[in-house]
Protein backbone atom coordinates (compact mmCIF):
# COMPACT_ATOMS: atom_id res chain seq x y z
CA UNK A 1 0.00 0.00 0.00
CA UNK A 2 0.97 3.65 -0.24
CA UNK A 3 0.76 3.73 3.57
CA UNK A 4 -1.50 3.36 6.56
CA UNK A 5 -3.36 6.02 8.50
CA UNK A 6 -4.36 5.29 12.09
CA UNK A 7 -6.57 7.45 14.29
CA UNK A 8 -5.81 6.46 17.88
CA UNK A 9 -8.10 7.71 20.66
CA UNK A 10 -5.79 9.11 23.32
CA UNK A 11 -8.38 10.91 25.46
CA UNK A 12 -12.09 10.46 26.06
CA UNK A 13 -14.51 7.61 26.86
CA UNK A 14 -13.11 5.45 24.04
CA UNK A 15 -9.43 5.96 24.96
CA UNK A 16 -7.33 3.12 23.63
CA UNK A 17 -9.48 2.42 20.56
CA UNK A 18 -7.95 2.89 17.17
CA UNK A 19 -9.26 3.16 13.62
CA UNK A 20 -6.91 2.03 10.85
CA UNK A 21 -7.30 2.89 7.17
CA UNK A 22 -5.11 1.16 4.60
CA UNK A 23 -6.99 2.20 1.49
CA UNK A 24 -8.80 5.20 0.06
CA UNK A 25 -11.86 6.12 2.09
CA UNK A 26 -14.07 9.03 3.02
CA UNK A 27 -16.05 9.07 6.24
CA UNK A 28 -17.95 11.40 8.53
CA UNK A 29 -17.18 11.75 12.21
CA UNK A 30 -19.99 12.63 14.62
CA UNK A 31 -22.56 11.41 17.16
CA UNK A 32 -24.82 9.69 14.64
CA UNK A 33 -24.84 5.88 14.81
CA UNK A 34 -23.97 5.60 11.13
CA UNK A 35 -20.73 7.61 11.50
CA UNK A 36 -17.37 5.90 11.47
CA UNK A 37 -15.74 6.74 13.81
CA UNK A 38 -18.89 7.34 15.87
CA UNK A 39 -18.57 9.45 19.03
CA UNK A 40 -20.52 8.82 22.25
CA UNK A 41 -23.95 10.40 22.46
CA UNK A 42 -23.42 11.56 26.05
CA UNK A 43 -23.22 14.75 28.08
CA UNK A 44 -19.49 15.15 27.42
CA UNK A 45 -20.19 15.22 23.67
CA UNK A 46 -23.43 17.23 23.61
CA UNK A 47 -21.56 19.98 21.74
CA UNK A 48 -20.69 17.54 18.93
CA UNK A 49 -22.93 17.55 15.85
CA UNK A 50 -24.51 14.35 14.59
CA UNK A 51 -22.43 14.78 11.41
CA UNK A 52 -19.58 16.94 12.64
CA UNK A 53 -16.67 16.80 10.21
CA UNK A 54 -15.51 15.04 7.07
CA UNK A 55 -12.38 12.88 6.97
CA UNK A 56 -10.83 12.36 3.53
CA UNK A 57 -8.19 9.63 3.78
CA UNK A 58 -5.89 8.48 1.00
CA UNK A 59 -2.94 6.83 2.78
CA UNK A 60 -0.52 8.33 3.60
CA UNK A 61 -2.56 11.54 3.15
CA UNK A 62 -5.38 12.54 5.50
CA UNK A 63 -7.50 15.68 5.50
CA UNK A 64 -10.28 17.05 7.70
CA UNK A 65 -13.05 19.60 7.09
CA UNK A 66 -15.51 20.87 9.69
CA UNK A 67 -19.14 21.10 8.58
CA UNK A 68 -19.68 24.43 10.35
CA UNK A 69 -20.37 22.98 13.79
CA UNK A 70 -21.28 25.22 16.71
CA UNK A 71 -18.15 24.38 18.71
CA UNK A 72 -15.72 23.58 15.91
CA UNK A 73 -13.11 20.93 15.37
CA UNK A 74 -9.67 21.33 16.93
CA UNK A 75 -6.36 20.48 15.24
CA UNK A 76 -3.37 20.70 17.61
CA UNK A 77 -5.40 23.00 19.82
CA UNK A 78 -6.42 25.36 17.03
CA UNK A 79 -10.09 25.66 16.11
CA UNK A 80 -11.23 25.16 12.53
CA UNK A 81 -14.58 25.63 10.83
CA UNK A 82 -16.72 26.91 13.69
CA UNK A 83 -19.83 28.89 12.87
CA UNK A 84 -20.75 32.01 14.82
CA UNK A 85 -22.87 31.52 17.95
CA UNK A 86 -25.82 33.41 16.44
CA UNK A 87 -25.80 31.31 13.25
CA UNK A 88 -27.98 28.28 12.67
CA UNK A 89 -26.65 25.21 10.78
CA UNK A 90 -28.65 26.23 7.70
CA UNK A 91 -27.02 29.68 7.78
CA UNK A 92 -23.60 28.19 7.05
CA UNK A 93 -24.64 25.25 4.90
CA UNK A 94 -23.14 26.86 1.82
CA UNK A 95 -19.91 28.01 3.46
CA UNK A 96 -16.82 26.14 2.26
CA UNK A 97 -14.86 25.84 5.49
CA UNK A 98 -11.11 25.28 4.98
CA UNK A 99 -9.71 21.80 4.65
CA UNK A 100 -6.74 20.91 6.82
CA UNK A 101 -4.10 18.36 5.86
CA UNK A 102 -3.03 16.28 8.85
CA UNK A 103 0.37 14.70 9.41
CA UNK A 104 1.91 12.13 11.69
CA UNK A 105 1.63 13.20 15.34
CA UNK A 106 -1.18 15.73 14.88
CA UNK A 107 -4.04 15.68 17.37
CA UNK A 108 -7.66 16.02 16.29
CA UNK A 109 -10.21 16.89 19.01
CA UNK A 110 -13.98 16.69 18.70
CA UNK A 111 -15.84 17.29 21.96
CA UNK A 112 -13.96 15.47 24.72
CA UNK A 113 -12.46 12.89 22.35
CA UNK A 114 -8.91 13.37 21.11
CA UNK A 115 -7.48 11.35 18.21
CA UNK A 116 -3.76 11.16 17.50
CA UNK A 117 -2.93 10.81 13.81
CA UNK A 118 -0.32 8.14 13.06
CA UNK A 119 1.11 7.92 9.55
CA UNK A 120 4.18 5.67 9.42
CA UNK A 121 6.31 6.46 6.38
CA UNK A 122 6.83 3.40 4.12
CA UNK A 123 10.43 2.28 4.08
CA UNK A 124 12.14 2.29 0.68
CA UNK A 125 12.34 -1.24 -0.63
CA UNK A 126 9.59 -2.60 1.64
CA UNK A 127 7.76 -5.44 -0.11
CA UNK A 128 4.26 -4.78 -1.44
CA UNK A 129 1.54 -7.39 -1.72
CA UNK A 130 2.79 -8.29 -5.18
CA UNK A 131 6.00 -9.68 -3.69
CA UNK A 132 8.12 -6.99 -5.38
CA UNK A 133 9.42 -3.86 -3.71
CA UNK A 134 6.53 -1.50 -3.10
CA UNK A 135 8.61 1.62 -3.60
CA UNK A 136 11.94 2.80 -4.88
CA UNK A 137 14.22 4.91 -2.77
CA UNK A 138 13.61 8.59 -3.34
CA UNK A 139 17.14 9.41 -4.46
CA UNK A 140 17.54 11.98 -7.20
CA UNK A 141 14.75 13.89 -8.95
CA UNK A 142 11.28 12.46 -9.54
CA UNK A 143 10.54 12.35 -13.25
CA UNK A 144 7.25 12.24 -15.14
CA UNK A 145 6.84 8.75 -16.60
CA UNK A 146 5.63 10.19 -19.91
CA UNK A 147 7.64 13.32 -20.70
CA UNK A 148 10.59 13.02 -18.29
CA UNK A 149 10.00 16.41 -16.65
CA UNK A 150 11.33 16.87 -13.11
CA UNK A 151 8.21 16.74 -10.90
CA UNK A 152 9.90 16.54 -7.51
CA UNK A 153 7.97 19.58 -6.34
CA UNK A 154 4.62 18.03 -7.35
CA UNK A 155 4.98 14.80 -5.35
CA UNK A 156 3.65 14.73 -1.81
CA UNK A 157 6.03 13.67 0.93
CA UNK A 158 5.89 9.93 1.54
CA UNK A 159 4.44 9.22 -1.92
CA UNK A 160 6.42 6.76 -4.00
CA UNK A 161 5.76 5.21 -7.38
CA UNK A 162 5.25 6.24 -10.99
CA UNK A 163 4.32 9.89 -11.48
CA UNK A 164 2.59 11.82 -14.27
CA UNK A 165 3.09 15.58 -14.32
CA UNK A 166 0.11 17.94 -14.34
CA UNK A 167 0.79 18.96 -17.94
CA UNK A 168 0.66 15.36 -19.19
CA UNK A 169 -2.49 14.60 -17.19
CA UNK A 170 -4.07 17.59 -18.94
CA UNK A 171 -3.38 15.92 -22.34
CA UNK A 172 -5.06 12.51 -22.10
CA UNK A 173 -5.10 12.19 -25.91
CA UNK A 174 -1.31 11.83 -26.03
CA UNK A 175 -1.27 9.35 -23.17
CA UNK A 176 -4.10 7.34 -24.70
CA UNK A 177 -2.35 7.05 -28.07
CA UNK A 178 0.89 5.90 -26.45
CA UNK A 179 -0.87 3.41 -24.20
CA UNK A 180 -2.90 2.04 -27.13
CA UNK A 181 0.24 1.45 -29.18
CA UNK A 182 2.18 -0.04 -26.27
CA UNK A 183 -0.68 -2.15 -24.90
CA UNK A 184 0.97 -5.45 -25.88
CA UNK A 185 3.86 -4.60 -23.53
CA UNK A 186 1.78 -3.19 -20.68
CA UNK A 187 1.40 -4.67 -17.24
CA UNK A 188 -1.87 -6.61 -17.28
CA UNK A 189 -4.20 -7.90 -14.54
CA UNK A 190 -3.23 -11.53 -15.03
CA UNK A 191 0.48 -10.72 -15.19
CA UNK A 192 0.81 -11.18 -18.96
CA UNK A 193 -0.13 -8.55 -21.56
CA UNK A 194 -2.73 -9.51 -24.12
CA UNK A 195 -0.51 -8.80 -27.13
CA UNK A 196 -3.18 -6.54 -28.62
CA UNK A 197 -2.70 -2.96 -29.79
CA UNK A 198 -5.27 -0.32 -30.73
CA UNK A 199 -5.72 2.64 -33.05
CA UNK A 200 -7.80 5.52 -31.73
CA UNK A 201 -10.58 6.70 -34.07
CA UNK A 202 -12.12 9.58 -32.13
CA UNK A 203 -12.88 10.84 -28.64
CA UNK A 204 -16.21 9.87 -27.12
CA UNK A 205 -16.02 11.90 -23.92
CA UNK A 206 -13.89 12.85 -20.94
CA UNK A 207 -14.14 13.47 -17.23
CA UNK A 208 -12.04 14.36 -14.23
CA UNK A 209 -9.99 11.15 -14.20
CA UNK A 210 -9.42 10.58 -17.90
CA UNK A 211 -11.17 10.11 -21.23
CA UNK A 212 -12.83 7.49 -23.42
CA UNK A 213 -12.27 6.92 -27.14
CA UNK A 214 -13.66 4.87 -29.98
CA UNK A 215 -10.78 2.63 -31.04
CA UNK A 216 -10.09 -0.29 -33.37
CA UNK A 217 -8.14 -3.37 -32.37
CA UNK A 218 -5.25 -3.69 -34.84
CA UNK A 219 -5.27 -7.49 -34.66
CA UNK A 220 -9.04 -8.22 -34.84
CA UNK A 221 -10.46 -5.00 -36.42
CA UNK A 222 -13.10 -5.00 -33.66
CA UNK A 223 -14.42 -1.61 -32.57
CA UNK A 224 -14.00 -1.02 -28.85
CA UNK A 225 -14.35 1.79 -26.34
CA UNK A 226 -10.87 2.57 -25.01
CA UNK A 227 -10.89 4.29 -21.63
CA UNK A 228 -7.84 5.84 -19.98
CA UNK A 229 -7.68 6.76 -16.30
CA UNK A 230 -4.89 8.98 -15.03
CA UNK A 231 -3.70 8.81 -11.41
CA UNK A 232 -3.61 12.11 -9.56
CA UNK A 233 -0.91 10.82 -7.20
CA UNK A 234 2.20 8.66 -7.48
CA UNK A 235 1.07 5.16 -8.46
CA UNK A 236 3.06 2.73 -6.31
CA UNK A 237 3.32 -0.99 -6.94
CA UNK A 238 0.79 -1.98 -4.28
CA UNK A 239 -1.87 0.48 -5.47
CA UNK A 240 -1.45 -0.73 -9.05
CA UNK A 241 -1.75 -4.36 -7.92
CA UNK A 242 -4.90 -3.59 -5.92
CA UNK A 243 -6.50 -1.80 -8.84
CA UNK A 244 -5.69 -4.54 -11.36
CA UNK A 245 -7.23 -7.13 -9.02
CA UNK A 246 -10.46 -5.14 -9.07
CA UNK A 247 -10.24 -5.03 -12.86
CA UNK A 248 -10.11 -8.83 -12.86
CA UNK A 249 -13.39 -8.85 -10.90
CA UNK A 250 -14.98 -6.69 -13.58
CA UNK A 251 -13.60 -8.94 -16.31
CA UNK A 252 -15.37 -11.88 -14.65
CA UNK A 253 -18.79 -10.34 -15.38
CA UNK A 254 -20.44 -11.85 -18.45
CA UNK A 255 -24.05 -10.81 -19.00
CA UNK A 256 -26.01 -9.17 -21.86
CA UNK A 257 -26.94 -6.25 -19.58
CA UNK A 258 -23.41 -5.52 -18.36
CA UNK A 259 -20.80 -3.87 -20.60
CA UNK A 260 -18.00 -6.41 -21.12
CA UNK A 261 -14.45 -5.54 -20.13
CA UNK A 262 -12.23 -6.90 -22.91
CA UNK A 263 -8.65 -5.86 -22.11
CA UNK A 264 -6.82 -3.84 -19.48
CA UNK A 265 -3.34 -2.79 -18.47
CA UNK A 266 -1.06 -0.11 -17.07
CA UNK A 267 1.65 1.61 -19.12
CA UNK A 268 3.97 4.32 -17.74
CA UNK A 269 1.41 5.53 -15.23
CA UNK A 270 -1.53 5.40 -17.64
CA UNK A 271 -4.27 2.86 -16.92
CA UNK A 272 -6.25 1.76 -19.95
CA UNK A 273 -9.20 -0.55 -20.63
CA UNK A 274 -10.99 -1.67 -23.72
CA UNK A 275 -14.70 -2.21 -23.30
CA UNK A 276 -17.54 -3.44 -25.46
CA UNK A 277 -18.56 -0.51 -27.69
CA UNK A 278 -22.23 0.41 -27.31
CA UNK A 279 -23.35 1.98 -30.56
CA UNK A 280 -26.32 3.95 -29.19
CA UNK A 281 -24.44 5.89 -26.54
CA UNK A 282 -25.64 6.37 -22.99
CA UNK A 283 -28.93 7.20 -21.32
CA UNK A 284 -27.74 10.82 -21.18
CA UNK A 285 -27.41 10.82 -24.97
CA UNK A 286 -30.89 9.34 -25.28
CA UNK A 287 -32.34 12.02 -22.99
CA UNK A 288 -30.77 14.72 -25.14
CA UNK A 289 -32.24 13.17 -28.28
CA UNK A 290 -35.67 13.04 -26.62
CA UNK A 291 -35.56 16.69 -25.53
CA UNK A 292 -34.52 16.18 -21.90
CA UNK A 293 -36.74 13.36 -20.62
CA UNK A 294 -37.76 9.87 -21.67
CA UNK A 295 -41.31 8.52 -21.80
CA UNK A 296 -42.50 6.21 -19.02
CA UNK A 297 -42.68 3.20 -21.34
CA UNK A 298 -39.21 3.69 -22.79
CA UNK A 299 -37.62 4.50 -19.42
CA UNK A 300 -39.08 1.38 -17.80
CA UNK A 301 -38.11 -0.77 -20.78
CA UNK A 302 -34.49 0.26 -20.27
CA UNK A 303 -34.29 0.43 -16.48
CA UNK A 304 -35.80 -3.04 -16.04
CA UNK A 305 -33.06 -4.43 -18.26
CA UNK A 306 -30.39 -2.53 -16.33
CA UNK A 307 -31.76 -3.93 -13.06
CA UNK A 308 -31.37 -7.46 -14.44
CA UNK A 309 -27.71 -6.69 -15.14
CA UNK A 310 -27.29 -5.15 -11.70
CA UNK A 311 -28.90 -8.15 -10.01
CA UNK A 312 -26.50 -10.46 -11.87
CA UNK A 313 -23.44 -8.41 -10.86
CA UNK A 314 -24.50 -8.35 -7.21
CA UNK A 315 -24.58 -12.15 -7.21
CA UNK A 316 -21.79 -13.08 -9.65
CA UNK A 317 -18.75 -15.05 -8.52
CA UNK A 318 -15.58 -12.95 -8.71
CA UNK A 319 -11.94 -13.96 -8.12
CA UNK A 320 -10.84 -11.25 -5.67
CA UNK A 321 -12.82 -10.38 -2.57
CA UNK A 322 -10.90 -8.80 0.27
CA UNK A 323 -11.29 -10.83 3.47
CA UNK A 324 -11.20 -9.50 7.03
CA UNK A 325 -7.57 -10.54 7.51
CA UNK A 326 -6.55 -8.44 4.49
CA UNK A 327 -6.02 -11.39 2.15
CA UNK A 328 -8.06 -12.08 -1.00
CA UNK A 329 -10.27 -15.00 -1.92
CA UNK A 330 -13.05 -15.95 -4.30
CA UNK A 331 -16.40 -14.42 -3.41
CA UNK A 332 -19.72 -13.24 -4.71
CA UNK A 333 -20.99 -9.87 -5.78
CA UNK A 334 -19.67 -6.51 -6.90
CA UNK A 335 -21.00 -3.13 -5.80
CA UNK A 336 -20.78 -0.49 -8.53
CA UNK A 337 -20.98 2.64 -6.29
CA UNK A 338 -20.98 5.04 -9.24
CA UNK A 339 -24.24 4.41 -11.09
CA UNK A 340 -25.64 7.37 -13.01
CA UNK A 341 -27.25 7.95 -16.43
CA UNK A 342 -23.79 8.55 -17.92
CA UNK A 343 -22.79 4.92 -17.40
CA UNK A 344 -26.01 3.23 -18.42
CA UNK A 345 -25.20 2.38 -22.03
CA UNK A 346 -27.38 1.39 -24.98
CA UNK A 347 -26.79 -1.01 -27.81
CA UNK A 348 -29.02 -1.59 -30.83
CA UNK A 349 -32.30 0.13 -31.67
CA UNK A 350 -36.03 -0.25 -31.21
CA UNK A 351 -37.33 -3.45 -29.65
CA UNK A 352 -33.83 -4.95 -29.94
CA UNK A 353 -32.21 -2.23 -27.88
CA UNK A 354 -30.26 -3.43 -24.86
CA UNK A 355 -29.48 -1.42 -21.76
CA UNK A 356 -26.13 -2.24 -20.18
CA UNK A 357 -24.54 -1.22 -16.89
CA UNK A 358 -21.10 0.15 -17.76
CA UNK A 359 -17.86 1.19 -16.07
CA UNK A 360 -18.61 -1.51 -13.54
CA UNK A 361 -16.46 -0.89 -10.50
CA UNK A 362 -13.67 0.90 -12.39
CA UNK A 363 -14.13 4.35 -10.83
CA UNK A 364 -14.69 2.79 -7.41
CA UNK A 365 -11.58 0.61 -7.77
CA UNK A 366 -9.49 3.59 -8.89
CA UNK A 367 -10.67 5.53 -5.85
CA UNK A 368 -10.24 2.63 -3.40
CA UNK A 369 -6.68 2.04 -4.60
CA UNK A 370 -5.95 5.68 -3.79
CA UNK A 371 -5.13 6.65 -7.38
CA UNK A 372 -7.70 9.43 -7.70
CA UNK A 373 -6.06 11.58 -5.03
CA UNK A 374 -8.06 13.41 -2.39
CA UNK A 375 -11.10 14.74 -4.17
CA UNK A 376 -14.22 13.73 -2.24
CA UNK A 377 -14.24 16.75 0.03
CA UNK A 378 -12.94 19.27 -2.47
CA UNK A 379 -14.38 21.04 -5.49
CA UNK A 380 -13.12 18.35 -7.86
CA UNK A 381 -15.42 15.82 -6.23
CA UNK A 382 -18.45 17.26 -7.97
CA UNK A 383 -21.90 16.72 -6.47
CA UNK A 384 -23.19 13.43 -5.03
CA UNK A 385 -26.27 13.60 -7.24
CA UNK A 386 -26.87 9.86 -7.39
CA UNK A 387 -25.70 8.82 -3.91
CA UNK A 388 -27.86 7.81 -0.94
CA UNK A 389 -26.88 9.08 2.48
CA UNK A 390 -25.46 5.65 3.45
CA UNK A 391 -22.81 6.03 0.77
CA UNK A 392 -21.91 9.59 1.74
CA UNK A 393 -21.52 8.75 5.42
CA UNK A 394 -19.03 5.96 4.75
CA UNK A 395 -18.58 4.92 1.14
CA UNK A 396 -16.03 2.19 1.92
CA UNK A 397 -18.70 0.02 3.53
CA UNK A 398 -21.40 0.65 0.95
CA UNK A 399 -23.61 -2.38 0.31
CA UNK A 400 -25.38 -3.47 -2.91
CA UNK A 401 -28.47 -1.50 -1.85
CA UNK A 402 -26.67 1.78 -2.64
CA UNK A 403 -26.68 0.67 -6.29
CA UNK A 404 -30.41 -0.05 -6.09
CA UNK A 405 -30.99 3.48 -4.79
CA UNK A 406 -28.83 4.92 -7.57
CA UNK A 407 -30.72 2.94 -10.22
CA UNK A 408 -34.00 4.37 -8.91
CA UNK A 409 -32.38 7.81 -9.07
CA UNK A 410 -31.48 7.17 -12.72
CA UNK A 411 -35.11 6.30 -13.48
CA UNK A 412 -36.22 9.46 -11.65
CA UNK A 413 -33.81 11.50 -13.78
CA UNK A 414 -35.02 9.92 -17.03
CA UNK A 415 -38.65 10.76 -16.20
CA UNK A 416 -38.12 14.28 -14.83
CA UNK A 417 -34.86 15.59 -16.29
CA UNK A 418 -33.78 16.31 -12.70
CA UNK A 419 -32.08 14.54 -9.78
CA UNK A 420 -33.99 13.34 -6.71
CA UNK A 421 -32.64 15.90 -4.23
CA UNK A 422 -32.41 19.66 -4.42
CA UNK A 423 -28.81 20.87 -4.42
CA UNK A 424 -29.00 24.66 -3.94
CA UNK A 425 -25.77 26.57 -4.44
CA UNK A 426 -26.12 27.93 -0.93
CA UNK A 427 -25.78 24.45 0.57
CA UNK A 428 -22.81 22.09 0.86
CA UNK A 429 -23.74 19.17 -1.45
CA UNK A 430 -22.59 16.52 1.03
CA UNK A 431 -24.74 18.06 3.74
CA UNK A 432 -27.65 18.28 1.29
CA UNK A 433 -27.59 14.48 1.11
CA UNK A 434 -27.29 14.12 4.88
CA UNK A 435 -29.96 16.64 5.82
CA UNK A 436 -32.61 16.59 3.10
CA UNK A 437 -34.94 14.00 1.62
CA UNK A 438 -35.55 13.35 -2.08
CA UNK A 439 -38.34 15.41 -3.65
CA UNK A 440 -41.40 13.23 -4.44
CA UNK A 441 -41.29 12.51 -8.16
CA UNK A 442 -44.79 13.86 -8.89
CA UNK A 443 -43.64 17.23 -7.55
CA UNK A 444 -41.22 17.27 -10.48
CA UNK A 445 -43.53 15.66 -13.03
CA UNK A 446 -47.23 15.35 -12.02
CA UNK A 447 -47.89 13.19 -15.09
CA UNK A 448 -46.10 10.18 -13.58
CA UNK A 449 -48.70 7.45 -12.85
CA UNK A 450 -49.44 7.38 -9.08
CA UNK A 451 -48.61 3.69 -8.53
CA UNK A 452 -45.29 4.06 -10.33
CA UNK A 453 -44.55 7.22 -8.35
CA UNK A 454 -45.14 5.36 -5.08
CA UNK A 455 -42.58 2.71 -6.04
CA UNK A 456 -39.96 5.25 -7.11
CA UNK A 457 -40.44 7.39 -4.00
CA UNK A 458 -40.16 4.32 -1.76
CA UNK A 459 -37.01 3.20 -3.61
CA UNK A 460 -35.44 6.59 -2.88
CA UNK A 461 -36.06 6.46 0.88
CA UNK A 462 -32.69 6.39 2.62
CA UNK A 463 -33.57 7.48 6.14
CA UNK A 464 -33.06 5.39 8.19
CA UNK A 465 -32.84 2.62 5.58
CA UNK A 466 -32.98 2.28 1.80
CA UNK A 467 -36.43 1.32 0.56
CA UNK A 468 -35.53 -1.67 -1.63
CA UNK A 469 -32.52 -3.74 -0.62
CA UNK A 470 -32.08 -5.71 -3.86
CA UNK A 471 -32.26 -5.04 -7.57
CA UNK A 472 -34.73 -7.92 -7.89
CA UNK A 473 -37.09 -6.37 -5.34
CA UNK A 474 -37.12 -3.02 -7.14
CA UNK A 475 -37.59 -4.69 -10.52
CA UNK A 476 -40.57 -6.70 -9.23
CA UNK A 477 -42.16 -3.61 -7.68
CA UNK A 478 -41.80 -1.65 -10.93
CA UNK A 479 -43.28 -4.49 -12.99
CA UNK A 480 -46.28 -4.69 -10.64
CA UNK A 481 -46.80 -0.93 -10.90
CA UNK A 482 -46.99 -0.89 -14.69
Phi, psi and omega in degrees: 000165175290344181157183179227139174244127177239132171254109182257127179282114182254349176206140181122177184302333183258021182308134181102337177287154175219152180235118185249135181235118180244012175209170184301128177206161177223128182215164182244132182257131181178190183275346182295146182297332184274001177283155176213106005285148177257132181266156181299143177263068185232181183299322182294341183241022181294340179276356182271134179287158177300317174238097196268309182210160183256130175253124178245109189241124176221083190313131009268013182268144175213140187220148180229145175220124176285145181270016182085041181289163182293323185250001173077173174244142184249131174241114182053039177087348179266138184273137178234143166074007184288139173276164178289153186298331181275354184270143173269162179306321182290339180290335184245012184299332181263003181278129178270091179291148186299148173265143182239123175281132181256152179228172181305129178095346179294153176243132181245120181244132173229116186062229179263008180259130179241126176255137169259131180275127179237120181229085178296135180279126179302138179278134177305131178090356178295140186287136174271182183286354177274354181092347179261166178303135181282341184203150174266152177299143183273060176260135181080178183289152172270131185244142174298132183293342183260312185252349179082006180293145176289117182241025182306322181286348182264352186262126180294148179301135180088354180268124178239162177120186182287138185236140169248134180287163182298324181295319179290321178297334180281352180238069182297337180300315180296316180294321180296316180298317180294317180295321180296321180286328185263008188304326183291348177255354190287158174289127186246162182304318182276002179100336181241131177294157185284340185084004181264148173233165188222151174244125181283133180264309180195162178280140177256335180168168178210160180217196186291335184253000181161209183208166178230143186227151165279128182224165178237131177288126183293331183273327186247348184066009179287138173280135180223163169264120180256120183247133174245141177234131188247120181294141178269354179229174176297130183265097181279171187299320183290320179295319178298316180298318179298315182296317182292332173297316179297326177297321178298325176298317179295322180296335182287345182282127181220095184207145181302335183255021173229129178296127183283136171270122187263316186209155180201157177181178179226128182225115177048048176083359178253124178264130181229155177218148167246133185234156173308128180276125179259113193284353179251015175076210183246175176299327177299317178298319179297316180299320178296320179293331182268003178090013175121333177223167180240146180297159180302314183298314182291320180297316180292321177305319182278318185290327177296323175295315181299324178293328176295316177297320179294317179299319177299312183296326180289345182243353187291149175280130182232153187283334187233104172240128182284125181270170185297331180277005178093349178277177182238145176210171178293141180206188183238138168092135174235136175261129184287306177070005180217033181289134177196165182303334180294333180244028162257110189257160184233140179227136181084185183222163174057219182293343180268001183293137177246137171261136185226134174283124184244175180052038189295107174078354186290313179295319179297317181294321178298319180291313182299324179285356177083012187275347181269003180074193179260103185231343190298324184264355182257182184296329183292345184289341183074202184244137181282062188296327186242033180245135170282166183298327180301326181282327179289320182298316181201089189289340181298325184259021180298137181258171181307333183297337178293329175291323179296317177300314182296324178294321176296323177294324176296317177298316177305314181295319180298324185273339185240341186075012183224171178263161187297323182259157169276134178236075180294149180298337182280001185234136174302126185299326180290322177288331176301320178292318184289327191252346184237156179261156175301148178282128178309137190296329181286346171288332177274318182218095184294352181276353179294131179305137185305315182296319178294319179300320179299318180294314182296316180297320178294321180298332183265005170295135175218022180221110002275344182231161176284139188301309179245127187274338183230155178297324179296321180293318178293318181298316180297317180297320179293319180296322179288337182274348183290000000 
